[in-house]
C-alpha cells in the first residue's frame, strides 16, 4: 500500500510518502531428484506440507522537495529510506531434501539418488523415503539427506537509503 501527500511550502512542493508491504511467506517444500526430469523436480511431500516462512512486512519512507525553475522545468531533491526498521526476514529456504547425488563414503564422488513422491505424507514420513533407480523402481536404500535442508538461504535486503536530485522538463 502506498500513500503520499504534497504540501505547498516556500515556493515549492514538499511531498511526504510511505509504502507498507505485507507478505504471507513462501511455502516450505521437500524436493528430491526425479529420474526423468532431474534435480529438485520431485515434490517428496505435497507442496507446502512443511508450512510457510514467517509473515514478512516492511516500511519505506519518501521525502522530497520540488521547485519550478522555468515554465515546464522542475528541480526536485528527494530522500528515500527502504526497510526503515531493518527487518531482514527469510526470502528463501533450501527446499532440496535429497540432492541428486549423495556423498559416497569417504567424501569423494557421489551416488545418484532419485525419489518418488510420498502421497499425502508429512515431515515424519521423510525418513521412510527410499531411493529409486533410473527406471523408477524403488530400492531399499534410504535417501541421503541434504544437511542444509530447511535452512535460510536468502534474506530480504537490510535498511538502505538514497538521496537524489532530478530535473524534469
N, C-alpha and C positions, 0 to 999 in steps of 0.2 A: 504494500500500500504506500503510495506516495502522496505527500501533501506539501504545498508551499504557499507563501503569502508574500506579496510585494507591498512595500511602503514607500511613499514619496518622501525623500529626505534630502535636504541640502542640494537641490537641483538635479537629483538623480533618483534611482530606484534601488532600495535595499530589499533584497529577497532572502527570506529565511525558508529553508526547506528541510524535509526529513523523509526517510524511507525506512519502513519497518518490514522485515522479511520473517516469515514463519514457514518452516518445512517439517513435514511429519517424520522424516528419517527414511532411510532406504531399507529394503528387505535384506535380511541376512540369509544366505543360502549355503548349502553344502554341495559343491560341484566336484565332479570327477571326470576322468577321460572316457571318451566313448570310442569303441574300436573302429567305427567308421568315420566319425566326424572330428575326432581329435581331442586335444586337452580342454578341460573345463566346459565340455559340451553336454555333459550328462548331469541333470539335477538328481543327486543321490537321494535327497529328500525333497518333498514338494516345495515349490518356491515360497520363501518367506516363513517356512516352518520354524526357523530359529529366532523369529521375532524381527524387530526393526532396530536400527540405530536410534539413539536418543533424539527427542524433539529438538530441532535447531531453530534458532532465531537470531536476528541481527538488527542493528540500528545504525543508520548512516545520517550524516548531517551536512547541510549545504548552506553557505552564507555567501552572498555576492552583492557587489555594488556596481550599478550600470549607469553611465552618464552619456548623454548625447553630445557628440563633438561637433558635427555639422549635420545638415539635412541628409538623412539616410545613413549616417555613420555613427556608430555607438562604440564605446570602450567599456569593458567590464573586467573587474578584478574579482576573483572568486576563491573560496576556500572550501574544500571538501574533506570530511573525515569519514572513513569507511570502517565498519565494525567497531563502533565507538567504544564499547565496553570489552573489547578484545576477547570475545568468546570464540574459541577455536575448536568447535565440535567435530565429530567424526564425519568425514566426507565419504570414505570408502573403507571397507574391511576386506581382508583376504578371505575370499569365498572358496578357495581351492582346498577342499578337504583331502583329496587324494591326487597328487600330481601324476602326470602321465608316466613318469619314470621315478620309481622309488630308489633310494640309495641301496646299493648292494653291501654286503658285509665288507668291512674294511674301508668304506667310503669311496671306492672307485667304481666307475661305470654306473649302470643302473638297470633295473628290471622293469620292463613295460608292464603297467597295470591299468586295465580298463575296468569299468564298473557299470552295472545295471542300476537303474533307479530302485529305491525301496518304496513301493507304492504305499502311501498313507503312513510312512514311517515318521518317527520322532528322533530327537537327538540321542536317546538311549539306544536306538536301533543301529546307529552308525557302527558300533563295534562288531556287528554281525555282517557287515558288507564284505563281500568276497570279490577277489579279482576275477575277471573273465579273460578268456583268450581272444585271439584275433577273429575267431568265428562266432564270438558271443556266448561261448559255453562257460558256465561258472565253474571255478575250481574251488578247492578247499583252502586256498591261500588267502589270509586276511590282507586287507589293503594296508599299504604303508601310508601313514598319516602325515600330512604337512605340519611341521611343528609350529608354523606361523598361522595356522588356521584360526579364523575368528578375531585376529588382532587388527588394530587400526593400521591402515597403510597410507592414508591421506587425511589431512585435516583442512578445515576452512582457513582462509588467509587470516593472519593476525591484523590488528588495528593498523591502519595506514592513513596518510593524509596527502593531499595535493594542493598546491597553490598555483593559480593560473591567471593569465591575462589574455584577453582576446579583443579583437577589433572586428566588428561586423559591418558590412556595407551592402 
